[in-house]
């Protein structure tokens, strides 16, 4: 949905800074690059490289055998909500061997989206653990791939052992409106936490 200005915008502007850094995380092939590209109002920056023989036996591509490229540094995009809020989106690399860049990417982030794939649900555990350990607010968005088994929200929460306050939603990372809904849910989650006196942690400080 397109974001509409409302009476609540003044309250939102009072709670959130005008420029916000958001991480988009999750396992290999879960749709991070796709989501950033779907919502970005500018041409997204991508650092994708072709999968090579060097990755055989290192990168687990079971369930996503058709994937031919991978993000090796980050994805970057930008989206504005009204005149008073800009989100800068940083997509993280999914493979274990690139996790060393996460602290740099997470520095100064207000919150995160953890994308999940029901074909490889366990792949989002490291992202969930990272944000829980660093006290960074996050939401879980289940990317509904064609032909994948559909789980209920309660089943996903149970499988990931999430705190009851962590929002979980279904999405289609290919669709701009669906991806925007994920970001709006994250912003609302952050604002709710701030209203309750929970300030997001500053990763890397």
C-alpha positions in Angstrom: 0.0 0.0 0.0 1.2 3.5 -0.6 1.9 5.3 2.6 -0.7 8.0 3.4 0.0 11.0 5.6 -2.3 11.0 8.6 -2.8 12.7 12.0 -0.4 10.0 13.4 2.5 11.4 11.3 3.4 14.0 13.8 3.6 11.4 16.5 5.7 9.2 14.2 8.1 12.1 13.4 8.5 12.9 17.2 9.5 9.3 17.9 11.7 8.4 14.9 14.6 10.3 13.5 14.2 11.7 9.9 16.7 9.2 8.5 16.6 5.6 9.6 19.0 2.7 8.9 17.3 -0.7 8.5 18.9 -4.1 8.0 17.3 -6.8 5.8 18.8 -10.1 6.9 18.1 -13.8 6.6 19.6 -17.0 5.1 21.1 -17.6 1.7 18.6 -17.2 -1.2 15.7 -16.0 1.0 14.9 -12.8 -1.0 16.9 -10.0 0.7 18.1 -8.5 -2.6 14.6 -8.9 -4.1 12.9 -7.1 -1.2 15.4 -4.2 -1.2 15.0 -3.8 -5.0 11.2 -4.0 -4.8 10.8 -1.1 -2.5 13.7 1.1 -3.3 12.8 4.4 -5.0 16.3 4.7 -6.4 18.3 2.1 -8.4 19.5 -0.3 -5.7 23.2 -0.9 -5.1 23.9 -4.6 -5.4 27.1 -6.5 -4.8 26.1 -9.8 -6.4 28.6 -12.3 -7.8 28.1 -15.5 -9.7 28.3 -18.7 -7.6 31.6 -20.4 -8.4 33.2 -23.8 -7.9 35.0 -22.5 -4.9 31.6 -22.4 -3.1 30.8 -26.0 -3.7 30.8 -27.8 -0.3 30.9 -24.4 1.5 27.6 -22.8 0.5 24.5 -24.9 1.2 22.1 -24.4 -1.8 19.7 -27.2 -1.0 16.2 -25.9 -1.6 17.5 -23.0 -3.8 19.4 -25.0 -6.4 18.3 -22.5 -9.2 20.1 -19.6 -7.5 23.1 -18.5 -9.6 24.3 -15.4 -7.7 25.0 -14.3 -4.2 25.5 -11.0 -2.3 29.1 -10.7 -1.2 28.9 -7.4 0.7 25.5 -5.7 0.9 22.5 -4.5 -0.9 21.5 -0.9 -0.5 18.2 1.0 -1.3 16.2 3.9 -0.1 12.5 4.6 0.5 10.7 7.7 1.7 7.6 7.7 3.9 5.9 11.1 3.5 8.1 14.1 3.7 9.6 13.4 7.2 11.0 9.9 7.1 13.6 8.2 4.9 14.6 4.6 5.3 18.0 3.4 4.2 17.9 -0.3 3.6 21.0 -2.5 4.0 20.7 -6.1 2.9 23.2 -8.4 4.6 25.0 -11.3 2.9 23.5 -14.7 3.8 26.4 -17.1 3.9 28.3 -17.9 7.1 31.6 -16.9 5.5 30.4 -13.2 5.1 29.1 -12.7 8.6 32.2 -10.8 9.5 30.7 -7.7 7.8 27.5 -7.8 9.9 28.8 -5.6 12.8 29.8 -2.9 10.3 26.4 -3.0 8.5 24.5 -3.1 11.8 26.3 0.0 13.2 23.7 2.6 13.9 20.7 0.6 12.7 17.3 1.2 14.2 15.9 -2.2 13.5 15.9 -5.2 11.2 13.8 -7.4 9.0 14.5 -11.1 9.2 13.3 -12.8 6.0 12.4 -16.5 6.4 11.9 -19.3 3.9 9.8 -22.2 5.0 11.8 -24.5 2.8 14.9 -23.7 4.9 13.4 -22.2 8.1 16.5 -23.0 10.2 18.6 -20.7 8.0 17.2 -17.6 9.7 18.2 -18.7 13.2 21.6 -16.9 13.0 19.9 -13.7 12.1 17.3 -14.0 14.9 20.1 -14.9 17.4 22.3 -11.9 16.3 19.5 -9.3 16.8 18.3 -10.8 20.0 21.9 -10.8 21.4 22.5 -7.2 20.3 19.1 -6.0 21.5 18.1 -4.7 18.1 14.3 -4.7 17.4 13.3 -6.9 14.5 10.3 -8.5 12.7 10.2 -11.8 10.9 8.7 -11.8 7.4 8.0 -15.2 5.9 8.7 -14.9 2.1 6.0 -17.0 0.5 7.8 -18.8 -2.4 5.7 -20.6 -5.0 5.3 -24.2 -4.1 6.7 -23.9 -0.6 4.9 -25.3 2.3 2.7 -22.8 4.1 3.0 -22.4 7.8 0.8 -20.4 10.1 2.1 -17.4 12.0 1.9 -19.4 15.3 3.8 -22.3 13.8 6.6 -20.0 12.7 6.8 -18.3 16.1 7.0 -21.7 17.8 9.6 -23.1 15.4 11.8 -20.0 15.9 11.2 -19.8 19.6 10.5 -16.1 19.3 9.6 -13.6 22.0 5.8 -13.1 21.9 6.3 -9.4 21.2 8.2 -10.1 17.9 5.9 -9.5 15.0 5.7 -12.3 12.4 4.0 -11.8 9.0 3.7 -13.3 5.6 5.0 -11.4 2.6 6.0 -11.6 -1.1 9.4 -9.9 -1.4 8.8 -9.5 -5.1 5.8 -7.2 -4.5 6.4 -3.5 -3.5 3.2 -3.2 -1.5 3.9 -6.4 0.5 7.5 -5.4 1.2 6.4 -1.9 2.3 4.0 -3.4 4.7 6.9 -5.3 6.3 8.8 -2.1 6.8 5.8 -0.3 8.2 5.3 -3.2 10.7 8.9 -2.9 11.8 8.6 0.9 12.3 5.5 0.3 14.4 7.3 -2.3 16.4 10.2 0.1 17.1 7.8 2.9 18.1 5.9 0.6 20.4 9.1 -0.4 22.1 10.2 3.2 22.5 6.8 4.1 23.9 7.4 1.3 26.5 10.8 2.8 27.3 12.8 0.3 25.4 15.5 2.1 23.4 17.1 0.1 20.5 20.7 -0.9 21.2 23.5 0.7 19.3 25.3 -2.2 17.6 29.1 -2.0 17.6 29.3 1.0 19.9 
